[in-house]
């Protein structure tokens, strides 16, 4: 079953090209990165034209570096790959040459020329094939379903039917406007997301990733459960730059998972810790991954405000994971690393402490209100300056050129997913499906706001199964967002709620892409890893409900409201972690364990009545625990 599921959601096979072709591909990728930097920071270019050229270049690369199937040759592209790659270039050239006419024409009023339809059809096929190769079955099937729905959905009953959309109409909206393929997701991929990935790539290549691991090791390596705590800290720090739970698992997990297993962690537990830690990176400011950029572009909320709102929920996420890791390690008697295996904090800071400066500069620039594009470009420049201080980290022209190429190659799969998401969004807008889904949710939930939120969360997780986070978020925002906005939740609350569950879909069974990535490293079953990760990050499934009912956790409202919300939430997360793990100094019996868990939930949703009950439950649970009762008597 798991092997079949893995095949269905597989992301294809990426080639590692060598020789002359490899050099040409990497050089072309580097030139694409240079062009992106130039068009986003130095010179203005029409947004439609920019995304057309960007997508064409990325698709041309994609078909050369991703094979058509796992059985294809991995040493060089096939003839079909070359045909697809050259077709991508041809389509890009055509749209570029016709961009002036396309931008000025009135959609649906001026008929498409036959050449327009041919080229648009080719681009549609290329996008679907690119999605299949890079993302796999999940998003590709969603795109195909929506294409069929757009063209034949008028035959459905009135509830989900709509006025007939012919093929010309479909292509006109999808390929010749900014409401379809060249919509928000692709624009974000070609600007903010690309530049922030570039920042992370340069930081990692200069030695930042190694510093973050050593820093985490120096802080927590020798403590109880040291290897797992290293995973939590280092994966969070790296994940906020990478913005991809799966990428984070593969990068940091290849180091942390073997160390955890060597020191006694079971195979499923080591994978679960890494998956939970890596998934949270996409929620951790200051970067938060490309989904946050899409949120900013889609909603019009300033990116700085999104980052500020995300601080407390993300810290609560990692408090939950870290607390459970600590308690689980105590319960299982798992030790930390030896003194010889952990670096000294002072030497670690001396060797790489300068890499903290780019993150500080990035955060400061965001708070000061600079645009994300400017912030990412400047932060990358700061990385180069910091790296040049020491010969061991200095990046020469060749290293910079290779880092630019790596940035583009890392964005290939993301761009394919964003392009596919644009097709789905265009289809939803064209057919009015978002409003129909909202009506269906209200029918199922009745007058219960809580049930509407639960259904919305489930839909976001389902839509995100097997998909990259950016695609999962934008699809959920278009389909689920109208439902929540109808309940008078703010735009920020609504989209932060959706973002959390879109991100959590990466580790939620049964299709947990991050767990599948960890399974290959940990040699464990993906489902066991996914279930364990959900348990470690249980707070993440609760906190979104807390900040839509009261936005103090998003740092909105009065100072007193924010302080009370944060203090009670911290208390609640710790108590809930104790209840989930069933351990505090000793193993807890069922009754106090339930008491701690219930108290934790009440603290997370604070009111005078709830806090009063929570205090009684927590105190009663402590009294029923022999070790804690003895400590209370001693204190008295």
KALINKA-V652617 format. One record per run of one state. SS is the DSSP state (a for helix, b for strand, c for the rest). FROM is the first residue (numbers start at 1). LEN is the number of residues. Records with the same first field share a line. If there is no record, write none. Layout:
BEGIN
SS = FROM-LEN, FROM-LEN
END
This chain:
BEGIN
c = 1-1, 9-5, 15-4, 42-5, 67-12, 98-1, 105-9, 135-2, 156-11, 176-8, 190-2, 207-1, 221-5, 243-2, 263-4, 284-6, 300-3, 333-6, 342-3, 353-2, 368-4, 388-9, 432-1, 446-3, 465-4, 486-5, 505-8, 523-3, 537-3, 550-1, 555-4, 582-1, 584-3, 588-2, 605-3, 624-2, 636-1
a = 2-7, 19-23, 47-19, 79-19, 99-6, 114-21, 137-19, 167-9, 184-6, 192-15, 208-13, 226-17, 245-18, 267-17, 290-10, 303-30, 339-3, 345-8, 355-13, 372-16, 397-35, 433-13, 449-16, 469-17, 491-14, 513-10, 526-11, 540-10, 551-4, 559-23, 590-15, 608-16, 626-10
b = 14-1, 66-1, 583-1, 587-1
END
